[in-house]
Amino acid sequence: MTRHVARRRPALLVVPALLGLAFLLVPLLGLLVRAPWARLPEQLFSPEIGAALQLSLLCATLATLICLVLGIPLAWLLARGDLPGRGLIRALVTVPLVLPPVVGGVALLLVLGRRGVIGQYLDEWFGISLPFTTAGVVLAEAFVALPFLVISVEGALRAGDGRLEEAAATLGASRWLTFRRVTLPSILPGVIAGAVLCWARALGEFGATITFAGNFPGRTTTMPLAVYLALETEPEAAIVLSLVLLLVSVAVLALLRDRWINGAT
């Protein structure tokens, strides 16, 4: 007969755990308590906030599309490609995860600025100037968000069943056909999860954006930048924008909840 022994939680662990939980949740609750709920519709649909919302959604979506085009092949190369120095390449790909975003913005400015390593030729040959433009916002967001997609897709590729690809190759399918008809459908949940994380990270980007693209209302002022500026003049507008970003974060967690739980069990 099996006896179930109740597990006692040691107080030395429970107390700091509760303090840690409060440390994370109390500021968010404070945001909800101080929110101007009565004026929320008025603030939310004001021209300034509306422009920041529209620009943020557009730039985050475009940045995610760029990450999908570049990140899926890069993840496949890291997971399945037989190339020397793959560990070093993987480490370099994940650098933006730990790199201060402002440093990323400076790096982009030095490379793609009008006097940058590549930017000077773009400006001289094609008349293209990327800094302080909406395109600059998209590039800055893609730079910081790309590792999220690559890590998610690479993990899905490594966890996938390679025998299906081998079977397709045995039947005479080309590598491209195998990737398109076998590999990609099998890793689709990982691609979706990575794209959602990528989009959310791009939406909340601040440091690289303000450094590389600046702050020009209607052109480069995204929601995080608008929050920063509104704190000085319109605290209520800053709270409303913060609430929108908080709701987006919660929605992302809700979308990925089943994936994380299934991956942990």
N, C-alpha and C positions, 0 to 999 in steps of 0.2 A: 504494500500500500504506500503510495507516494505521498509524502508530507510536503506541503507548501510552506516554506519558511519566509516570513515577511522580511523584506529588506528594509533596514532602518537607514535613513539618510543622515549621514554625519553632519552635525550642526556647523562644523568648520568649513564644510563645502556649501551647505545650503545658504548660509548668510551671505557670503560673497557672491554666490550665484544670483540671489535675489537683488543684491545691490547692482550687479552688472545688468540685470534685466531692467531695473529702474533707471539706470544710467542711460540705457538705449531708448526706453519708452517715454520717460517723463518729458524730454524736450519735444517729442512729437505730440504728446497730449497737450503740452503748453501751446503748441501751434494751433491745435484745434480749438482750445479754449479761447485764445485771443483772436480767432478769426472773426472778421466783421460779417457775420452771417446775414444780417439785415441788409447790408449793402453789397453782398456778394454778386448778385446778378449785374448790378450797375458797374462794379469794378471789373468783373470778368469780361464784360462786353464793351469796355472803354476802348477807344482807338489805339492807345499805346499798348495795352495788354493784348488786344486782338492782333496787332501787328507782330508783337514778339511771339505770340502763340503760333501764328501762321508761319512765320519764318522758321521757328524752331522745328515744327512738324515737317516742313518741307526739307530743311537741311538734314535733319536726322534721317529721313527716309532716303534721300539721295546718298547720304554717307553709307547707309546700310546696303544699298544696291551696289555701291563701289566695293564694299567689303565682301559681299557675296561673290562678285565677279573675280576678285583677287584672292579672297580667303579660301574658297573651296579648293581651287587647284593647289594653293600653298599647303593646305592641310593634307591633301592627298599626297603631295610630294614628301611631306614629313612622315606620314604614316606608312606609305607603300613604296616610296621612291628609294632606290639604292644609290645613295650619294654620299661621298665622304664629308665628314664634319657635320652630320645631321644633328647631333646633340648641340653643337655650337649654334647652328642655324636656329634651332628651336629656342635656345636661350635668347638669341637676338630678337626673335619674333615676339617674345613675351616681355621684352624690356619696357615697352610703353605701359605695361601694367604697374610697374614700380617706379617708373620715371616720373618726376613731378611734371604735371601738364604744362607748366610755364616753360620748363626746359624743352619740352617737345615743340612748343610754339616758337621758341628761339631757334631751334634746329631747323624747323620748316622755313623760318624767315631767312636764315643763312643760306638755305639751299634754293628756295623758290622765290625769294625776294628779288626786287628789280636789280640788285647787285649781287644776287646769290650765285652759287655755282651753276645752277641750271636756269634760274630765273632770268639772269641777264640775257641769255640766248633766247628765251621765250619772248622777252620784251623787245629785243633787237630784231629778231627774225620774223616774229609773228605779231608783235604788238600786244602780247598777252601779259597782263600784270595781275597776279593772283592775290597778293596781300591786300587786306582791307577791302575785300569784296565778298559777296555772298558765296562765290566759288571757294574763296579762302576759308570760309566757315565750314563748308562741306569737307574740304580736305583736312582741316584740323580735327574735325570730329571723326573722320574716317581713320586718321592716324592713331587716335587713342582707343578707338573701338574695335579695330581689326583683330587684335589678339583674342578678344572674347569669342569671336566667330571661329577663328583658327583652332583654338583649344577645344571648343565644343565639337567641331566637325572632326578633328583628328581623333578625339576620344571615341566618337561614334565609329570611325573607320577602324580603329584598333579593336573595338569590341565586336565588329561585324564578323560574319562568317565568310572567310575567304574562299571556301570551297565552292560557293555559288559562282564566283568570278572564274575560278579554275574550270568549272563545268562549262561556262559560257565560252571560254577560250577553246576548250576541247571541241566544242560544237562549231568552231570556226568563226566566232564573233570577233570583230576587231577590238582593239583596246578602247577606242572611243565609244563604240556601240556597247561594249560591256559596261563601261563607266556610266553611260547615259541610261541604259535599260536595266542594269542590275545593281551597280554600286550606289548610284544616286538615290533610287527609291528606297534602298535598304537603310540609308543613313538620313533619310528625310527628317525624322524627329530631331536628330542632332542638329541638322541644318536650321530647322525652325527655332529650336531653343537658342542656338547661337545667334540667329538673326534678331530674335527678341531682345536678348541681352545686349547685342550690339546697338540696336536702335535706342534702348533705354540709356545706355552709356553715352551715346552721341547726343541725346536730348539733354542730358545733364552736364555736358562738357562746358567748362568755364575758362580754365587757365590757358590752354593752347589757343582757344578761340580769341580771347581778348588780346593775346600776344601777337598772333599771326594775322588776325582779321580786324582787330580794333573794335570800336564801339560806335557804330553809325546807325541811328534809328532808322528802321525800315530796310536796312541793308545788311547789317551784321549784328544787331542787338537781338540776341536770342533770349530765352526766358531766364537762364542763370545770370546773364549780364543785366537784364532788366531788374531782377531781384536785388542785385548788388546796388544798382543806381537808385532804385526806389526806396531803399532803406534810409537814404539821406533826406529825401523830400516827401515821399508818400509811403509811410510804413504799411498802411492798409493794402496798397497795391502789392507791396513786397510779400505780405502774408498770403494774398490771393494767389499770386504766382507760385509761391512755395507750396500751397495746398495742391495746385495742379500738378506740380512735379511729384509731390508725395503720393497723390492718387495714381499717377503713372507708375511709380515704383511698386505700389501695392498691386496694381493690375499685372505687372510683369511677374511678381512673385506668385500670384494666383495662377497665371498661365503655366508657369514652370513647376508648380508644386507637385503635380503627379509625377513628373519626370524625376525630380530630386528624390521623392519618396521611393519610387520604384528602383532608382539607382542605389539607394541606401539599404534596401532590403534584400 
